Amino acid sequence: MRWVVRLAVLALLMAIPFIVNEYRVGLVAQILIFGLAAASLNVLVGVAGLPSLGHAAFFGVGGYAAGLTAIHLTQSVWVCLIMAALVGAVLAVPAGLLSVRLGGITFLMLSLAIAEILYSASETWRDVTGGSDGLSGIPSLELFPGFALDLVVERYYFVVVIFAVLYMVLRRFVDSPTGWSLRGVTSNSERMASMGYDVNRYRFVAYVVAGVVGAVAGGLNVEYSRFASPEDLGFALSSLLLVIVILGGRKRLEGAIIAAAIIVYIRQELSSQFNTWEFGLGLILVLVIYFLPGGLSGVRDQVVKALARRRALRVKTTEGGTP
Amino acid sequence: MTDSATSNDALTDEPLLRLTGVSKVFGTVAAVKNVNLDVRPGEHRALIGPNGAGKSTLFKLVTGQLPPTDGSIVFGGDDVSGWPAFRRARVGMAMTFQHSNLFDDLTVRENVTLAVQRQRGRAGRVLTPLRREREVHERVAVLLEESKLSVHADRPAGALAHGQRRRVEIALAYATEPRLLLLDEPAAGMSPGEIEDFLDLLLSRPNLTFVMIEHNIDLVMRIASSISVLDAGEIIAEGPPASIVASEAVQVAYLGSAGKGTAQ
C-alpha cells in the first residue's frame, strides 16, 4: 500500500510537464525543493525536538557551494551536489557540536545567530558571493559531459529524481532505530540517559543529517534556478521553512511536503498580488497553532483513528446482528 | 580488578556497589554526608529514613544524575564517580523513578522497544527500519507478557493507571538486563492489589541485586535482606531487618519520630 502511494505520486510528478505549462512546472520544482528542505528541518524539529530558526543557513550554504563549484570548478551536477553536501557537513559538524548539548531556547537562539552571521558574510564577501546582488553567471549544469540540463523539463526531472531519493533516505532515517531513539530523546531525555543512551550523540547525528540534506536541497535550488543570493540564507527563508514544518505537523514527514505545496503555492499567488504576503503567512501560522496543533499530520492521524473506530463498531454490530 | 593489592577482595565476596566517603553539598546544605555503603551481589537492600534524609539524592549520586561533591563510587570494579548517567546505565545500572518517568506520548510497546533496542546494540542503526528488527520485537513481547502489559501495549504510556505505570518502569529496567536495580519508592501510592502484582514482578528475578527506597515498613520487612538507615544525610544503622527494627537509634531517628507525630 505504501509503495502504491509512493509510485502514484512519482508517476504524477513525472507527468506534470505534460499537464501544466512551464511556469507551473517551475512552481512544482520549487515545492519539491522547499519540501525537501522542510522535511530535513522536520527531522531536526519534529523528530529530534531541536527548534531551529536558522535552517536556511544550510540551504544557502549548499546553494553557494553548488553555484561556486559550477562557476570555478566543473559543471557536473553530481560534483556540484556533492560539494553542497560536503560544505553542509563542514558547517553542521562544528555547529552541531557547539549547539545540540544546549537544547531548547539556547539552541534556537544559536541557530538564528549562525544563520545571521552567514547571511552578513554572504553580503559583505562580494568578491566570492557577488554580495547582495547574488551569485550570477552560474552555467547550466551537466548530467554527464556534453549533456547539459538546459531545458526547464530536464532540470525539473533532475529535481524530481533527487527529491525522491533523498526523501526516501530521510524516511528511512526517521523509521530506523535511530529515528525512534530521537523520538525517545524528544519525549524524555532523562529517561533515555538512564537506559544507556548518549542523548547528545543522537541529537548531533540528527543535526548533521538535517544539515546535509538541507544543503543538498539548496544545491538543487541552484541547479534549477542557476542563481544564489543572501536571501537563501536569510531569516525569511528560515521562518518560511519552520512555518511549513508547523503546518505539516511534526509526526509525519509527508506532512512537510504537503505543507510546502500549500505554502509555496499561496506565496506565489499572493506575492504577485500583494507585497504583504508575509501577513498571510503569519495568519496561517496563527490559525494552525490555534486550530490544528498537530498540523496536517495530526488531522490525518485523527481521521484515520476515527475511521478505524467506526469500522470496528460496524464489525461489532454486524457480528451482534447475526448470532 | 587484577590489581594484586586488591586481589584479596576479589577472592572474597566483592561488593557490586561500593560507596566510599560520598558527600553532596547544595550551597551550604550537606544533603549527603560521608556515606560508606557496600551492596553485595544478590542483596535486596532497603534504604529507609525520614523525609529529607537524603535518600533520593544518594540514588542520584549513584546513577550519575548528580555529580558527588566528594567520595568515590565503584560499580562492578569500575570507579564510575565521574561517569555520566548513560555510561553507568550501559554497565548494568538501572533505576525506577519516584514519580513514574516514562515516554508518555509513546505507546507502552514503543517505551519498552526503546529500552530493548539499546540493550541489543541496535539503537544506533540508521538505514534499516525498526519494524524489521525481529529479535528486538520478540524480546519486547516477552517483557510485556512478563509484566502483564500485553493488553495495554498499544496505549500511550501517559494514559495508564498508576500501578500499570509502575510496571512499565520495571519493564524498562528489566529490558536493560541490569546487574543493579535502584528503586525509588516503587510502592508509593499503590493499592494493596497493585503492590502484590508489583512484588510478583520484582521477585520474578530473585538473583537480581536491588536497592530500594521505601516507606512502607511491612513491605520492607517482607522483601529486604538487609536495611540501611539514612538520617540527615548519614548512615546511622545497617544490618538485617530484625536487628534494625530493634535498634534504638533507628527508633529515635525514624520510627520514633513518626510515632510521636511531632512536627520537626
Contacts between the chains, C-beta under 8 A, distances in Angstrom:
chain1	res1	chain2	res2	distance
A	172	B	126	7.6
A	172	B	127	5.4
A	172	B	128	7.9
A	172	B	129	6.9
A	173	B	126	5.7
A	173	B	127	7.4
A	175	B	129	4.3
A	175	B	130	6.3
A	175	B	131	7.2
A	176	B	125	5.6
A	176	B	126	5.0
A	176	B	127	6.1
A	176	B	128	6.2
A	176	B	129	6.2
A	176	B	130	6.1
A	177	B	117	4.9
A	177	B	122	5.0
A	177	B	123	5.2
A	177	B	124	7.0
A	177	B	125	4.6
A	177	B	126	7.9
A	177	B	128	7.7
A	177	B	130	4.9
A	177	B	133	6.6
A	177	B	136	7.9
A	178	B	123	7.0
A	178	B	124	5.9
A	178	B	125	6.2
A	178	B	126	4.7
A	179	B	126	8.0
A	179	B	130	7.3
A	180	B	110	7.2
A	180	B	113	7.0
A	180	B	114	6.5
A	180	B	117	7.2
A	180	B	130	5.1
A	181	B	114	6.8
A	181	B	117	7.5
A	181	B	118	7.6
A	181	B	123	5.0
A	181	B	124	7.6
A	183	B	103	7.9
A	183	B	106	6.7
A	183	B	110	7.8
A	184	B	103	5.8
A	184	B	106	7.3
A	184	B	114	4.5
A	187	B	103	4.1
A	187	B	104	7.1
A	187	B	105	5.5
A	187	B	106	5.9
A	188	B	101	6.6
A	188	B	102	7.0
A	188	B	103	5.2
A	188	B	104	7.6
A	190	B	65	7.4
A	190	B	101	6.7
A	191	B	97	7.8
A	191	B	101	5.3
A	191	B	102	6.8
A	191	B	103	6.7
A	191	B	172	7.6
A	192	B	86	7.8
A	192	B	114	7.2
A	193	B	84	7.3
A	193	B	85	4.5
A	193	B	86	4.6
A	193	B	89	7.0
A	194	B	63	6.6
A	194	B	65	7.8
A	194	B	85	6.0
A	194	B	86	7.8
A	194	B	89	5.6
A	194	B	94	7.3
A	194	B	95	5.9
A	194	B	97	8.0
A	195	B	86	8.0
A	195	B	89	5.8
A	195	B	94	7.7
A	195	B	114	6.8
A	195	B	115	5.0
A	195	B	118	5.6
A	195	B	172	6.5
A	195	B	175	7.7
A	195	B	176	5.7
A	196	B	86	5.4
A	196	B	87	8.0
A	196	B	89	3.8
A	196	B	90	4.3
A	196	B	118	5.1
A	196	B	119	7.4
A	196	B	176	6.3
A	197	B	86	5.6
A	197	B	89	8.0
A	197	B	118	5.9
A	197	B	123	6.7
A	198	B	84	7.9
A	198	B	86	5.0
A	198	B	87	8.0
A	199	B	86	7.0
A	205	B	126	7.5
